[in-house]
Amino acid sequence: MDLPAIVKESENVQAEDFVTTVEKATEVLCGENGRIGNMTVTDRLVELEPIGEALVVGDLHGDSESLVAILEKSDFLRRMENNKDASMIFLGDYGDRGEHSTELYYIVLSLKLAFPAQVILLRGNHESPTDLSASPNDLPVQFQLRFKEKWVVVYAKMRALFACLYNAVHVPERYLMVHGGLPSKIRSIREIARADTLHPKKSYLEELLWSDPDETIQGTYPSPRGAGNLFGKAVTEQVLKKLNVKIVIRGHEAAGEGFRLNHDGKILTLHSRKGPPYFNTFGAYLDLPLAEKPENANQILSYVHKF
């Protein structure tokens, strides 16, 4: 894959070509089912085999410069080309709050089309269903400025794509990767797989997309974000035990150093963009060998890369 060429395309893409890319990616994502490479897809859950390596990227929010920096520093495109056991996982929140949301989506979707069995795209709260939409939501405004009268069609295609993004990645006995937080009353991994179809009767999808860990409580408390919950260490321990995993890897919150640990290392937060409105000093990504079986995230900090 020629990254500089894709970046240049993203800067100049017109509405028709952008829509074509979105439609192709939507068809691929919605059509994924069963065994595909090292992953098994069930509803909106990816079960990823604990083999090979994974590049994990947190919130980008229209920061295409940081995405390009991550891809160049990690050399992960070449590694995916040479190793089918290399996976690239995005934790959601691709657009909004950054002026290059169109470019960011175009690059990420081009990655998915180039490596369909190796690139995994999670749903963030900025890709929520309409009843859980983030505010402010400037993606429609960006599309209006970029695509003029054709923005309505472009945005409708993006909304259809959002419904095909994944709720979570499950690496057995190791990791649960989500955008936001843990559904406090979840009983099985199956309910995470079906969280979108159970919404809004069950709050699982809302919590996956919107919730945050908190160090001052044990149970849950309504989130000041207006959706989801704050959840304490006891919730994390209970849910991880039910799902037989050790660590949650998630995005959703800014971190000055690009990453943060919570709940005695049971939760690792990654934030992969820099600049306003977050003003974090560093962005970070995770370059992770999946076969290892760490007990907490302190044991994988050497795989976190700041930039």
N, C-alpha and C positions, 0 to 999 in steps of 0.2 A: 504494500500500500504506500502510495506516494503522499506523505503527510503534507508537505508544502503545497502540493497541487490541490489537495482537499481544502486546505485553509484558504487558498486563493479563491477556489470555487465558492466557499462559504461567504466570502466578502462580496461576491458579485452575483450570487444566485438570484434569479428572478422567480416570481411567484409560481409559475408553471413548473419549473424544475424543482423548486422546494416542495411543492405539493406532491410531485411524483416520488421524491425521496421519502416523504412522510408516508405515502400510501404503500410503497414497497416495504418499508419497515413495519408498518402496521400489519400487513399481510403475514410477514415473517413471524412477528411476535405473537399474534393471535393464533397462528397456525401451529405454534410449538406445542407438542404433546408427547409424552412418553420419553423414551431414551433418545438423547441428542448429544453426541460426543460424550463428555464426562458428566453431563447433567441429565437428570430425569425430571421432567416437567409434569406436575399434577396441578390442574387448575392454575392459580397464580402463585405457585410455590416452585422454586428450583431446589432440588436436592443435588448437591454437588459432591462428587466423590472426593475423598481426602487424598488426592494425589496431585502431583505437579505443583504449580505455583499460581498465585492470584495477585493481581494488581487491584487494590481496592481504593476507590476515589470517592470522597465525600462531596458535600454541596459545592456547586460551581457557580450557580446564579449568574449566568451570562458572562462569566470571566473566561473567555476563550484563550486568553494569553496564558493563564495558569494551566489550563488543560494541555495546551501545546508544550509548556514547560515540563509537565509531568510525563507526557509521552516521550519527549526527547531525553530527559534525565534518566528515565527507567529503561529506555531502549526496548519497551515492551512490544511494540509492533513487530520488530524483528524477532523477538522471542516467541511471539504467537505464530509467526510464519514458520519458524523452525521447530516448534514444539506444540503438538495438538493438546498437550496437558496444561498449557498456560491459559488462564482465564482472566478476563478483565471485568470487574464488577463495579457498577456505578450505584451509589446509594440514594439517588434521586435529587430533586431540586436543581434542574438543569438551567432553567430560565428564571426571569424576574430579577429585579434589583441589580441588574448589570446590563450595560448598554449593548452587549453583543450576544443577546439571547438567541437571535436567529442563527448566527454563526455557530454558537455552541451546539444547538440542536442539530444543525446540519452535519457538524463533524461527528457528534456522537452517533447519530443514525447512520452515517456513512461507515463508521466502525462496525456497527451491528450488521450492516449488509455485507461488509467485507469478511467478517468473521462470525457468521451467525451462530455457530456452535460454541463459541468462546467468549462472546461479549454478552453480559447479563445486565439488564437495565431495570432497576427498582423504581417504584413509584414513590415520589416525595409528596409532602403536603402542598407543594406548588404544582403538583399534577393530580390534585384531589378531584373527586367528583364535585359537582357544582354546589352541593349542600355543605361541603367542607372546604370551600375555596379559601385560599389565603387572601388577606387584605393588608396592604394594598397589593393589587395584582396588575403589574404594568405590562404584561406580555401583550394583551390586545393593543395597547397604545404603541408598543414597539412595532407590532405588525402593521398598524395603520401608517406609521411613519415610513416603514420600509416598502410595503406592498400597495399602498394607496387604497383604491376602491376594491382591490382583490383580497384585502385583509380578512374579510368575513369568511371566505372560503378557506383560507389558510388556517385560521383559528379553529374552524369547525373540524378540519382534518386533524389538527393537533389534539383537540378534545377526544376524538375517536382513538387516537394513539394512546392517550393517557390510560384509557380503560384496559389496554393490553399490557401495561407495565406490571412488573411482579411485586407481590406483597413482601416477599422475604426470600433469602437464600439460607438453606440449612445444610451445614457440613456436619454429618453425624459425629457425635461424641466430642465435638470441637466448638463450632461457632453457629450462632444465629445472626444473620446480617439483615438489618431493617433500616428504614429511614429514620424513624422517630423513637418509639418506645415499645414497651411490652404490654400486651393486653393482660390486665391484672387477673382476669377470671378465665383465661384460656385453659382448656383442658387437654388439648392435643395439638400436634403439628397440623393435623387435618383442618382444624378450625382456622389456622393461619392461612392455609392454602385457599380456603373458601371465604376469607374475611370480606372480600368485595361483594360476593353474592349474598352474604349474611347481613350486609349493611343495608339500611340503618337499624334493622331490628336488633342486631348486636353491635356493640361499640368497638369490636376488634379492629376494624379498618381505621377508625378514627384514632385509636390509641397507637396503632402501628405508624401512622403518619404524623401524629401531633404530639405525643407524650414525651416527657423529659424525666431523666433521673434526678432525684433530690436527696441530699445528704441529711436533711433535718427531720424527715418523716419516715415511718416504717411502712405504712399502707399507701393509700392514694389520697390525693387532694386535687380539686378542680384546677386546671392549669390557668394561669393568668393570660395565656395566649387566646383563651376563649373557646378552645377545643382541646380534647385530650385531657390527660391528667399529669400531675407530678406523681412519681412513684418512688417508694423508698427501697432500701436494701433488702428488706424482707420479701417484697414482691419479686425483685430480681432473683433472689435465691429460690423462691418457690417455683417460678416459671422455668428457670434453667433446669431445675431438677425434673420437672414434668417432661421437658423436651429432651433431656439427657444431653445437654450441651454445657460448656464451661464458660463461654464468653459471648457477650453481645457486642457486635461491631455496628456502629450507627453513625448517622450524620446529624442534621437538623439544628445543631447549635454551633454558634461561633466559638472559637477557642483561640486565645491570643498566640499560643505556640503552634497552632494548627491541629492540636489534638489534646485530649484530656481523659483522665481516668476517673471513674466513679465506682462506688460500692465495692471498695477493697479490690479493685482491679477486675471486677466482673463485667464492667462496661468500658469500652473504648470508643470515644467520639472522635471522628475525623472531620475536619473542615478544610476544604481544598481550594478555596478562593481567597483572594486578598483584596484589600481596598474597601472604599465606602460601599454600603453603610456599616460595615463590620469593623474595619480598622484593625484587624488582627495583624500582628507583626509577621507571622509566618502562615503559609498554607502547609498542608501535610497530606501524604498518601501512604498507603501500606503496601509493601512488596513482600508477600507472605508465602512461605512454603506450607502447603496444606496438610502434609502428612504428619507434622508434629502434633503433639497432644498437650498443649500447655494447660495449666490449671487456672491461670489468670493472665490478664493482659500485660502485667509487668514483665512476663517472660517473652513477650513478642515486641517489646519496645524497640529492640535493635532493628526491627523490620519497618519501623515508622521513619519516613524520610521527610524532613522539613525543607522548604524552599522559600 
